[in-house]
Amino acid sequence: MSDLAGFADWARSTGLQLTMLVTGVVLAGRLVAWLGGRITAGIDRRAIGADALVRSETAKHRHAVADVVTWVVIVLLYCIATVGAMQLLGLPLSGFIAPATVAGVAIGFGAQRIVQDLLAGFFLIAERQYGYGDVIRLSVPGVATPITGTVEEVTLRTTRTRSIDGEVITTPNGQIVQVVNLSRDWARAVVDVPLPSRVDIDAVNRVLKRTGEEAFDDPDLRRLLLDPPTVMGVESLAVDQFNIRMVARTLPGKQFDVGRSLRARSTIALAAAGITPSDVEVSASSDVESGGDSRPLTEAAGVRR
């Protein structure tokens, strides 16, 4: 009976305090997560209201900072709760100093990767290298193909992106050795058109130039373009063909849409000028340097041979 009475006394005092502490921390963590979601949703609404096409760099940075602050506050809450629970249970914190020192050294050697991730994440956010909604390409050691996708979440430890195929890719920040931001300030759509050597270069240049002017006059495409598409001329030469390049400066992240449209328009214009797709094996890419699409021009335009 004495043991049962002692447990009842403990449950009414320390047990109740411990239960209230755990419940309070769980509720506080959910409240912080809810507030973080509301803040990021508000940032998204203001960004969409200001410009339905492109997020501003400030909005991207604020969204990333809100995610990181939410994550840090939740971690601190659980750390404080752990210390408070130990005190309520009567565990002397001073007795953990020596073991904690040894454990800290061991963890320090074993968790260098985690510390590296946290430091790298801090500088990624502080230097505004990318933010929520950016299209980026990440180079990671041991991965032959760079990771390309849209940023969905940034924390101090990881960056989560979604590829063009819909795959969700989580990358530790400490493993990122190079970041290529494909949606910062402006982008460039690059369309390379290989043509047989017998084709009149001046005639092709005139056709492509007229195609660029018509694209710039199109209201739907005009809002994505910063400048009229430009024909750069012959980009490279081979034994039986040469490449003519078109470039267009676009809004951030819109180079792929513009590139697809220019491929389709170029195919139709060349076919109308007597250069049929069956005569030319054309592969045009939208911003090849930025990891763009490299489908055949005839396939992109939907033209049958």
Stockholm file with secondary structure:
# STOCKHOLM 1.0

chainA/1-305         MSDLAGFADWARSTGLQLTMLVTGVVLAGRLVAWLGGRITAGIDRRAIGADALVRSETAKHRHAVADVVTWVVIVLLYCIATVGAMQLLGLPLSGFIAPATVAGVAIGFGAQRIVQDLLAGFFLIAERQYGYGDVIRLSVPGVATPITGTVEEVTLRTTRTRSIDGEVITTPNGQIVQVVNLSRDWARAVVDVPLPSRVDIDAVNRVLKRTGEEAFDDPDLRRLLLDPPTVMGVESLAVDQFNIRMVARTLPGKQFDVGRSLRARSTIALAAAGITPSDVEVSASSDVESGGDSRPLTEAAGVRR
#=GR chainA/1-305 SS CHHHHHHHHHIIIIIHHHHHHHHHHHHHHHHHHHHHHHHHHHHHHHHHHHCSSCCCHHHHHHHHHHHHHHHHHHHHHHHHHHHHHHHHTTCCGGGGHHHHHHHHHHHHHHTHHHHHHHHHHHHHHHTTCCCTTCEEEEECTTCSSCEEEEEEEECSSEEEEECTTSCEEEEEGGGCCEEEETTSSCEEEEEEEEEETTSCHHHHHHHHHHHHHHHHHCHHHHTTBSSCCEEEEEEEECSSEEEEEEEEEESTTCHHHHHHHHHHHHHHHHHHTTCCGGGCCCBCCSSGGGTCCCCBHHHHHTCCC
#=GC SS_cons         CHHHHHHHHHIIIIIHHHHHHHHHHHHHHHHHHHHHHHHHHHHHHHHHHHCSSCCCHHHHHHHHHHHHHHHHHHHHHHHHHHHHHHHHTTCCGGGGHHHHHHHHHHHHHHTHHHHHHHHHHHHHHHTTCCCTTCEEEEECTTCSSCEEEEEEEECSSEEEEECTTSCEEEEEGGGCCEEEETTSSCEEEEEEEEEETTSCHHHHHHHHHHHHHHHHHCHHHHTTBSSCCEEEEEEEECSSEEEEEEEEEESTTCHHHHHHHHHHHHHHHHHHTTCCGGGCCCBCCSSGGGTCCCCBHHHHHTCCC
//
